[in-house]
Amino acid sequence: MPDGSRRILVIGYGNPGRLDDGLGPALAAALEEAALPGVTVDADYQLVVDDAADVAKHDVVVFADAAVSGAEPFGFLRIEPKPALSFSSHSIEPDNVLALAESLFGARVEGYALAIRGYEFDEFGQRLSERARENLRAAHSFIVDVIERGSFAEAAAEHNRPSLAT
């Protein structure tokens, strides 16, 4: 079970109407169904400035989104607060949300990005490709295990260790 003393937020974001771009919200839905104690789950089309207030109420935040390229089945890495040079009322990046939580609310939140590899983005439709569904299952299993063990930093370090394979 998750460490009850750590408040965890998972934000799945992306557009479910753009095929595999819906991987973040799909992960959020699966985690919501799992009802893990101490875990708050949110889903939206994109990250916005207002997310900083929710992030500030937690100790750990995982930003889950679809990835057009990169690691398969997913990438998982620690992110640090990074102030944005400018803001839009529309979309901001996870590291900017962390910076806002810190500067506006004095909250130093441990942040992670979970980038689930997708393949189909160029059409409209509310379905995930088969390969994306497989990656979603792997990401869900991974993040549930990380949450239950409370091992976010260790998982990020392990997941990003260079392979010894040649």
C-alpha positions in Angstrom: 0.0 0.0 0.0 1.1 3.6 -0.5 2.9 5.4 2.3 -0.1 7.2 3.9 2.1 10.1 4.9 2.8 11.1 1.3 0.1 12.8 -0.7 0.3 11.7 -4.3 -1.3 13.4 -7.4 -1.4 11.8 -10.8 -2.4 14.1 -13.7 -3.2 12.4 -17.0 -3.5 14.9 -19.8 -4.1 14.8 -23.5 -6.9 14.7 -26.0 -8.9 11.5 -26.0 -10.4 12.6 -29.3 -7.1 12.4 -31.1 -6.4 8.6 -30.8 -3.2 7.8 -28.9 -3.0 11.4 -27.5 -5.6 10.1 -25.0 -3.1 7.9 -23.2 -2.7 10.3 -20.3 -6.4 10.5 -19.5 -6.7 6.7 -20.1 -4.1 6.1 -17.5 -5.9 8.5 -15.1 -9.1 6.6 -15.6 -7.4 3.3 -14.9 -5.8 4.6 -11.7 -9.1 6.2 -10.6 -10.7 2.8 -11.0 -7.9 1.2 -8.9 -8.7 3.6 -6.0 -5.3 3.6 -4.5 -5.3 5.0 -0.9 -3.6 8.4 -0.6 -3.6 9.0 -4.4 -5.6 11.8 -6.1 -6.1 11.4 -9.8 -7.0 14.1 -12.3 -7.4 14.2 -16.1 -7.6 17.0 -18.6 -6.8 18.0 -22.1 -3.7 20.0 -21.1 -1.9 21.4 -18.1 -2.9 25.0 -17.1 -1.7 27.5 -14.6 -4.5 26.5 -12.2 -3.0 23.0 -11.8 -0.3 24.6 -9.6 -2.8 25.0 -6.8 -3.7 21.3 -6.8 0.0 20.3 -7.2 0.9 22.4 -4.2 -1.4 20.3 -2.0 0.6 17.2 -2.6 4.1 15.8 -1.9 4.6 13.9 -5.2 3.1 14.6 -8.6 3.2 12.4 -11.7 2.4 14.1 -15.0 1.2 11.4 -17.5 1.1 12.1 -21.2 1.4 10.4 -24.6 4.7 10.5 -26.3 5.0 10.8 -30.1 8.6 9.4 -29.9 11.0 8.1 -27.3 11.2 5.1 -25.0 8.8 2.1 -25.5 6.6 1.2 -23.7 7.1 4.4 -21.7 9.6 6.8 -20.2 9.7 7.8 -16.5 11.9 10.6 -15.3 12.2 13.1 -12.5 11.5 16.7 -13.3 12.6 19.9 -11.6 10.7 23.2 -11.3 11.6 25.5 -14.2 10.0 29.0 -14.4 8.5 29.7 -17.8 9.7 32.8 -19.7 6.1 33.6 -20.5 2.7 32.1 -19.7 -0.4 31.4 -21.8 -3.9 30.9 -20.5 -3.8 27.7 -22.5 -1.1 25.1 -21.9 2.1 25.0 -19.9 4.7 22.3 -19.3 5.0 20.1 -16.1 8.2 21.7 -14.9 6.5 25.1 -15.2 3.6 23.9 -13.1 6.1 22.7 -10.4 7.7 26.2 -10.5 4.4 27.9 -10.0 3.5 25.6 -7.1 6.8 26.6 -5.5 6.7 30.3 -6.2 3.0 30.9 -5.5 2.3 28.5 -2.7 5.8 27.7 -1.3 5.3 24.1 -2.1 8.4 22.0 -3.1 6.8 19.1 -4.8 8.6 16.0 -6.0 7.7 15.8 -9.7 7.9 13.0 -12.3 6.9 12.7 -16.0 5.5 9.5 -17.3 5.6 9.6 -21.1 3.6 6.7 -22.6 4.6 5.9 -26.2 1.8 6.3 -28.7 1.7 5.8 -32.4 -1.4 7.2 -34.0 -2.1 10.9 -33.6 -3.1 12.2 -37.1 -6.7 11.4 -37.1 -9.8 12.0 -35.0 -11.3 9.2 -33.0 -11.7 8.1 -29.4 -9.7 4.9 -29.5 -6.2 3.8 -28.7 -4.1 1.8 -31.2 -3.3 -1.7 -30.1 0.4 -0.9 -29.5 -0.6 2.1 -27.4 -3.0 -0.1 -25.3 -0.1 -2.5 -24.6 2.1 0.4 -23.6 -0.7 1.8 -21.4 -1.0 -1.6 -19.6 2.7 -1.6 -19.0 2.7 2.0 -17.7 -0.3 1.3 -15.4 1.4 -1.8 -13.9 4.6 0.2 -13.5 3.1 3.2 -11.8 0.9 1.2 -9.5 4.0 -0.7 -8.3 5.9 2.6 -7.8 3.1 4.1 -5.9 2.6 1.0 -3.7 6.4 0.9 -2.9 6.7 4.7 -2.6 9.9 4.4 -4.7 9.5 7.3 -7.2 13.1 8.5 -7.2 14.5 5.0 -7.3 12.2 4.0 -10.2 13.2 7.1 -12.2 16.9 6.4 -11.6 16.5 2.8 -12.6 14.3 3.5 -15.6 16.8 6.0 -17.0 20.0 3.9 -16.4 21.9 3.4 -19.6 21.6 -0.1 -21.0 24.7 -2.2 -20.9 23.6 -4.0 -24.1 25.6 -3.4 -27.2 
